[in-house]
């Protein structure tokens, strides 16, 4: 770590803390006005307006509702932030709760966007001496479009990462202390697949079940078999989770044998061979419906690969974080079964996905719940670290 790196890191954090109130205002405005995936038009408008106030020229309508902005020219590195919210009704009662019924920033994307806006402001005030930093405000991390494609892929297709060499991003973690950073080279977040199975039987009166094919009974056997994939078909040395998230029958009456049942679930894993095995096993299990006198339809979607951090980029980001916050503030991150479509970026570019501590003192909120919230003291740290990491990548 050079003296200049340490000086710049400290200066960025000091400047970020000086605009802390504005970072809170950015975050709370977005939190109060959440929008679901591919509907982030007002959020994008707000982001673009702030960027213009910083003296920048944003490009809007990227990947449907995304925004990008360039600072500098030449060799290019990117900062990525996601903007979409979740279909959850907020129950916090904070005074800045969601005003959109049934929609909430329950995964911290409001904070990610605020941190990226803060980084843009810091960099606009002091542009890189050489090279270009592109800040990408991405829609639809939480969901996919009608073709099963999420925001990261659409942004790539729409040129948001053209000429980009490396990428950094962050995610708030409510179980990591505020002021701390966690990093990990290699696999960090799991690959995520989805499966939907429709079991077709033959309906009949509940008094004469022998005259039909009970889709509920068939589905129950399939679900039990699915649970044995990780316990009996997978190596214990390769982490994976298979979850049946829902089951729905065509009828819900005590005296009717349902003629069809729908099953939906998720698969999480880190190694491709494990994912391939689970996919084969689910296809085999779905075939039980045919063996038991019914039929089935299986829809299996590979939503995204695992997030893999580049060791060299992680080392550089770690040096910036250490210079900025001290060695005691930088921890090793653990592999998590959560998934992120940042994986499509880490698949194409040397990248670092940063875990930003945002724990409310004495509390532990859970992501994707109606009471999720953060300690807003994390915002200056996130803004300064994004800006400092991007500058350090340009310096390489």
C-alpha positions as CSV (number, residue, x, y, z in Angstrom):
1,X,0.0,0.0,0.0
2,X,1.5,3.3,-1.1
3,X,1.3,6.5,1.0
4,X,-0.6,8.1,-1.9
5,X,-3.2,5.3,-1.9
6,X,-3.7,5.7,1.9
7,X,-4.0,9.5,1.6
8,X,-6.5,9.3,-1.3
9,X,-8.6,6.6,0.6
10,X,-8.7,8.8,3.7
11,X,-9.6,11.9,1.7
12,X,-12.5,10.1,-0.1
13,X,-14.0,8.8,3.1
14,X,-13.7,12.3,4.7
15,X,-15.5,13.8,1.7
16,X,-18.1,11.1,1.7
17,X,-18.8,11.8,5.4
18,X,-19.2,15.5,4.6
19,X,-22.1,14.7,2.3
20,X,-23.6,12.0,4.6
21,X,-26.9,14.0,5.0
22,X,-27.3,14.0,1.2
23,X,-26.6,10.3,0.9
24,X,-29.3,9.6,3.5
25,X,-31.7,11.9,1.5
26,X,-30.9,9.9,-1.7
27,X,-31.5,6.6,0.0
28,X,-34.7,7.6,1.8
29,X,-36.2,9.2,-1.4
30,X,-35.6,5.9,-3.2
31,X,-36.8,3.8,-0.2
32,X,-40.0,5.8,0.0
33,X,-40.7,5.4,-3.7
34,X,-39.8,1.8,-4.5
35,X,-40.4,0.3,-7.9
36,X,-40.4,-3.4,-9.0
37,X,-38.1,-4.9,-11.7
38,X,-38.4,-3.2,-15.1
39,X,-40.7,-0.6,-13.6
40,X,-37.9,1.6,-12.2
41,X,-38.8,4.6,-14.4
42,X,-39.2,7.2,-11.6
43,X,-36.1,5.8,-9.8
44,X,-34.1,6.2,-13.0
45,X,-35.4,9.7,-13.5
46,X,-34.4,10.6,-10.0
47,X,-30.9,9.1,-10.5
48,X,-30.4,10.9,-13.8
49,X,-31.5,14.2,-12.3
50,X,-29.0,13.9,-9.4
51,X,-26.2,13.0,-11.9
52,X,-27.0,16.1,-14.0
53,X,-26.8,18.2,-10.8
54,X,-23.2,16.8,-10.4
55,X,-22.4,18.2,-13.8
56,X,-22.5,14.8,-15.5
57,X,-24.3,13.6,-18.7
58,X,-26.2,10.4,-18.0
59,X,-27.5,8.0,-20.6
60,X,-31.0,6.8,-19.8
61,X,-33.2,4.0,-21.1
62,X,-30.4,1.4,-21.1
63,X,-31.6,-2.1,-20.6
64,X,-35.2,-0.7,-20.5
65,X,-34.9,1.4,-17.4
66,X,-31.2,1.6,-16.6
67,X,-28.9,4.6,-16.4
68,X,-25.2,4.9,-17.1
69,X,-22.8,7.8,-16.8
70,X,-19.1,8.1,-17.7
71,X,-16.5,10.1,-15.8
72,X,-13.2,10.6,-17.6
73,X,-11.9,9.0,-20.8
74,X,-9.8,6.0,-21.9
75,X,-9.3,2.7,-20.1
76,X,-12.6,1.9,-18.5
77,X,-13.7,0.3,-15.2
78,X,-17.3,0.1,-14.0
79,X,-19.2,0.5,-10.7
80,X,-22.5,-1.3,-10.8
81,X,-25.6,-0.6,-8.5
82,X,-29.0,-2.2,-8.7
83,X,-32.2,-0.2,-8.3
84,X,-35.3,-2.5,-8.1
85,X,-37.5,-3.3,-5.1
86,X,-39.4,-6.4,-4.0
87,X,-43.2,-7.2,-3.8
88,X,-43.3,-7.0,0.0
89,X,-45.5,-4.8,2.3
90,X,-43.2,-2.8,4.6
91,X,-44.0,-2.8,8.4
92,X,-41.2,-0.7,9.8
93,X,-43.0,2.5,10.7
94,X,-39.8,4.5,10.3
95,X,-41.2,7.7,8.9
96,X,-39.7,6.9,5.5
97,X,-41.5,3.7,4.8
98,X,-42.6,2.8,1.3
99,X,-45.4,4.8,-0.1
100,X,-46.1,2.1,-2.7
101,X,-48.4,-0.5,-1.2
102,X,-47.0,-4.0,-1.5
103,X,-43.6,-2.8,-2.8
104,X,-40.5,-2.3,-0.6
105,X,-36.8,-2.0,-0.8
106,X,-36.2,-5.1,1.3
107,X,-32.8,-6.0,-0.2
108,X,-31.0,-2.7,0.2
109,X,-30.9,-1.7,-3.5
110,X,-31.9,1.8,-2.3
111,X,-28.7,1.9,-0.3
112,X,-26.7,0.5,-3.3
113,X,-28.0,3.3,-5.6
114,X,-27.3,6.0,-2.9
115,X,-23.7,4.7,-2.5
116,X,-23.2,4.8,-6.3
117,X,-24.7,8.3,-6.5
118,X,-22.3,9.3,-3.8
119,X,-19.4,7.8,-5.7
120,X,-20.5,9.6,-8.8
121,X,-20.5,12.9,-6.9
122,X,-17.1,12.3,-5.4
123,X,-15.6,11.4,-8.8
124,X,-17.3,14.3,-10.6
125,X,-15.7,16.7,-8.1
126,X,-12.3,15.1,-8.7
127,X,-12.3,13.1,-12.0
128,X,-9.7,10.4,-12.6
129,X,-6.4,11.8,-14.0
130,X,-6.4,9.0,-16.5
131,X,-9.0,6.5,-17.6
132,X,-12.7,6.4,-17.4
133,X,-15.1,5.2,-14.6
134,X,-18.5,4.2,-15.8
135,X,-21.3,4.0,-13.2
136,X,-24.1,1.6,-14.1
137,X,-27.5,1.8,-12.4
138,X,-29.1,-1.5,-13.3
139,X,-32.7,-2.5,-13.2
140,X,-34.2,-5.8,-12.5
141,X,-31.7,-7.7,-10.3
142,X,-34.6,-9.4,-8.5
143,X,-36.6,-10.6,-11.4
144,X,-36.5,-11.5,-15.1
145,X,-38.4,-10.4,-18.1
146,X,-40.8,-12.5,-20.2
147,X,-37.9,-14.3,-21.7
148,X,-36.3,-15.2,-18.4
149,X,-33.6,-12.5,-18.7
150,X,-32.5,-10.3,-15.8
151,X,-31.3,-6.7,-15.8
152,X,-27.5,-7.4,-15.9
153,X,-27.8,-9.4,-19.1
154,X,-30.0,-6.7,-20.7
155,X,-27.5,-4.0,-19.7
156,X,-24.7,-6.0,-21.2
157,X,-26.7,-6.4,-24.4
158,X,-27.5,-2.7,-24.5
159,X,-23.8,-1.7,-24.4
160,X,-23.6,-0.6,-20.7
161,X,-20.4,-2.5,-20.3
162,X,-18.8,-1.8,-23.7
163,X,-15.0,-1.2,-23.3
164,X,-15.2,-2.1,-19.6
165,X,-12.3,-4.1,-18.3
166,X,-13.2,-4.6,-14.6
167,X,-16.2,-4.2,-12.4
168,X,-16.9,-3.5,-8.7
169,X,-20.2,-3.6,-6.8
170,X,-21.4,-3.8,-3.3
171,X,-24.3,-5.2,-1.3
172,X,-25.4,-4.3,2.2
173,X,-25.3,-7.1,4.8
174,X,-27.5,-6.6,7.9
175,X,-25.5,-9.1,9.9
176,X,-22.1,-7.4,9.3
177,X,-21.2,-4.5,11.6
178,X,-21.4,-1.0,10.1
179,X,-17.9,0.2,9.2
180,X,-16.8,-3.3,8.3
181,X,-16.1,-4.8,4.9
182,X,-16.1,-8.5,4.0
183,X,-14.3,-9.8,0.9
184,X,-13.6,-13.2,-0.6
185,X,-11.8,-14.4,-3.7
186,X,-13.4,-17.1,-5.8
187,X,-17.0,-18.3,-5.2
188,X,-19.1,-16.0,-3.0
189,X,-22.8,-16.3,-4.0
190,X,-24.5,-19.3,-5.4
191,X,-25.8,-20.1,-8.8
192,X,-29.6,-20.1,-8.9
193,X,-31.9,-22.3,-10.9
194,X,-35.7,-22.6,-10.8
195,X,-38.0,-25.5,-11.5
196,X,-41.8,-25.7,-12.1
197,X,-43.5,-29.1,-12.4
198,X,-47.1,-29.6,-13.4
199,X,-48.4,-33.0,-12.4
200,X,-51.4,-34.1,-14.4
201,X,-53.6,-36.8,-13.0
202,X,-57.3,-37.6,-13.3
203,X,-59.9,-36.0,-11.1
204,X,-62.7,-37.9,-9.4
205,X,-65.0,-37.8,-6.4
206,X,-63.2,-38.2,-3.1
207,X,-65.4,-41.2,-2.3
208,X,-64.1,-43.1,-5.2
209,X,-60.4,-42.3,-5.5
210,X,-59.7,-45.6,-7.3
211,X,-61.5,-44.2,-10.4
212,X,-58.9,-41.4,-10.8
213,X,-55.2,-40.6,-10.6
214,X,-54.6,-38.5,-7.5
215,X,-52.2,-35.7,-8.5
216,X,-51.8,-34.6,-4.9
217,X,-50.5,-38.0,-3.9
218,X,-48.2,-38.2,-6.9
219,X,-46.9,-34.7,-6.1
220,X,-46.3,-35.6,-2.5
221,X,-44.1,-38.6,-3.5
222,X,-42.2,-36.3,-5.9
223,X,-41.6,-33.8,-3.2
224,X,-40.3,-36.4,-0.8
225,X,-38.0,-37.7,-3.5
226,X,-36.7,-34.2,-4.3
227,X,-35.6,-33.9,-0.7
228,X,-33.3,-36.9,-1.0
229,X,-31.3,-35.3,-3.9
230,X,-29.0,-33.3,-1.5
231,X,-28.9,-36.1,1.1
232,X,-28.3,-39.1,-1.1
233,X,-27.3,-38.1,-4.6
234,X,-25.0,-35.2,-3.9
235,X,-21.4,-35.3,-2.6
236,X,-21.3,-33.7,0.9
237,X,-18.2,-31.9,-0.2
238,X,-20.2,-29.8,-2.7
239,X,-22.6,-27.3,-1.1
240,X,-26.1,-27.2,-2.6
241,X,-29.7,-26.5,-1.5
242,X,-32.9,-27.7,-3.2
243,X,-36.1,-26.0,-1.9
244,X,-39.7,-26.7,-2.9
245,X,-41.2,-23.3,-2.3
246,X,-44.8,-23.9,-3.2
247,X,-47.4,-26.5,-4.1
248,X,-50.9,-25.7,-5.6
249,X,-53.7,-28.1,-6.5
250,X,-56.3,-27.4,-9.2
251,X,-59.1,-27.9,-6.6
252,X,-59.1,-27.4,-2.8
253,X,-62.0,-29.4,-1.5
254,X,-62.1,-32.3,1.0
255,X,-64.3,-34.4,-1.3
256,X,-62.5,-33.9,-4.7
257,X,-59.4,-35.7,-6.0
258,X,-57.5,-33.0,-7.8
259,X,-56.7,-33.6,-11.4
260,X,-53.5,-31.5,-11.4
261,X,-50.9,-30.0,-9.1
262,X,-48.2,-27.4,-9.6
263,X,-44.9,-27.5,-7.8
264,X,-42.3,-24.7,-7.8
265,X,-38.8,-24.6,-6.3
266,X,-35.3,-23.3,-6.4
267,X,-31.8,-24.9,-6.6
268,X,-28.7,-23.2,-5.3
269,X,-25.1,-24.5,-5.9
270,X,-21.5,-23.4,-6.6
271,X,-20.2,-26.0,-8.9
272,X,-21.6,-26.6,-12.4
273,X,-21.3,-30.4,-12.2
274,X,-23.5,-30.3,-9.0
275,X,-26.1,-28.2,-10.8
276,X,-26.1,-30.5,-13.8
277,X,-26.7,-33.5,-11.5
278,X,-29.5,-31.9,-9.6
279,X,-31.2,-30.9,-12.9
280,X,-31.0,-34.5,-14.1
281,X,-32.4,-35.9,-10.8
282,X,-35.3,-33.4,-10.9
283,X,-36.2,-34.5,-14.4
284,X,-36.1,-38.2,-13.4
285,X,-38.3,-37.5,-10.3
286,X,-40.8,-35.6,-12.5
287,X,-41.1,-38.7,-14.5
288,X,-42.7,-40.4,-11.5
289,X,-46.0,-38.9,-12.6
290,X,-45.9,-41.0,-15.8
291,X,-45.0,-44.1,-13.9
292,X,-47.9,-43.6,-11.5
293,X,-50.5,-43.2,-14.3
294,X,-50.4,-39.5,-14.9
295,X,-48.2,-37.2,-16.9
296,X,-46.0,-34.2,-16.2
297,X,-44.6,-30.9,-17.6
298,X,-41.2,-29.7,-16.4
299,X,-39.9,-26.2,-16.8
300,X,-36.3,-25.8,-15.6
301,X,-34.7,-22.4,-15.8
302,X,-31.0,-21.6,-15.2
303,X,-31.4,-18.1,-13.8
304,X,-27.8,-17.2,-13.1
305,X,-24.4,-18.7,-12.4
306,X,-22.4,-18.3,-9.2
307,X,-20.8,-14.9,-8.3
308,X,-17.0,-15.5,-8.6
309,X,-14.7,-12.8,-7.3
310,X,-11.4,-12.3,-9.2
311,X,-8.5,-12.8,-6.6
312,X,-6.4,-9.9,-8.0
313,X,-9.3,-7.4,-7.9
314,X,-10.3,-8.6,-4.4
315,X,-6.7,-8.0,-3.2
316,X,-6.7,-4.5,-4.7
317,X,-10.1,-3.6,-3.2
318,X,-9.0,-5.0,0.1
319,X,-5.9,-2.7,0.1
320,X,-8.2,0.3,-0.6
321,X,-10.6,-0.8,2.2
322,X,-7.6,-1.3,4.6
323,X,-6.2,2.1,3.8
324,X,-9.6,3.7,4.3
325,X,-10.9,1.8,7.3
326,X,-8.0,0.0,8.9
327,X,-7.1,-3.7,9.0
328,X,-9.5,-4.5,11.7
329,X,-12.4,-3.4,9.5
330,X,-11.7,-5.9,6.7
331,X,-12.9,-9.4,7.1
332,X,-13.1,-12.6,5.1
333,X,-16.6,-13.1,3.6
334,X,-18.3,-16.5,3.8
335,X,-19.8,-18.3,0.9
336,X,-23.6,-17.6,0.8
337,X,-26.5,-19.5,-0.8
338,X,-28.0,-16.2,-1.8
339,X,-27.8,-15.4,-5.5
340,X,-27.2,-12.2,-7.5
341,X,-27.3,-11.5,-11.2
342,X,-23.9,-9.7,-10.8
343,X,-22.8,-13.2,-11.6
344,X,-23.3,-12.4,-15.3
345,X,-20.7,-9.6,-14.9
346,X,-18.2,-11.7,-12.9
347,X,-18.5,-14.3,-15.6
348,X,-17.3,-11.8,-18.2
349,X,-15.1,-9.4,-16.3
350,X,-12.5,-9.6,-13.5
351,X,-14.8,-8.4,-10.7
352,X,-15.2,-7.8,-7.0
353,X,-18.6,-8.0,-5.2
354,X,-18.1,-6.3,-1.8
355,X,-20.1,-7.1,1.4
356,X,-20.8,-3.8,3.1
357,X,-21.6,-3.9,6.8
358,X,-24.9,-2.2,7.6
359,X,-26.1,-3.8,10.8
360,X,-28.3,-1.7,13.1
361,X,-26.6,-1.8,16.5
362,X,-28.1,-4.4,18.8
363,X,-30.4,-5.7,16.0
364,X,-30.2,-8.1,13.1
365,X,-32.6,-7.5,10.2
366,X,-33.1,-10.1,7.5
367,X,-33.0,-9.4,3.8
368,X,-36.3,-9.9,1.9
369,X,-38.5,-9.3,5.0
370,X,-41.0,-6.6,5.8
371,X,-38.8,-5.2,8.6
372,X,-35.6,-4.9,6.7
373,X,-33.6,-1.7,7.3
374,X,-30.0,-0.6,7.6
375,X,-27.7,1.6,9.6
376,X,-27.3,4.6,7.3
377,X,-23.8,5.2,8.6
378,X,-22.7,2.6,6.1
379,X,-23.5,5.0,3.2
380,X,-20.4,7.1,3.3
381,X,-18.3,4.0,3.6
382,X,-19.9,2.4,0.6
383,X,-19.7,5.6,-1.6
384,X,-16.0,6.2,-0.7
385,X,-15.0,2.5,-1.2
386,X,-16.7,2.3,-4.6
387,X,-15.0,5.5,-5.8
388,X,-11.6,4.5,-4.3
389,X,-11.7,1.0,-5.7
390,X,-12.5,2.2,-9.2
391,X,-9.7,4.7,-9.1
392,X,-7.3,2.1,-7.8
393,X,-8.3,-0.2,-10.7
394,X,-7.5,2.6,-13.2
395,X,-4.1,3.0,-11.5
396,X,-3.1,-0.6,-12.2
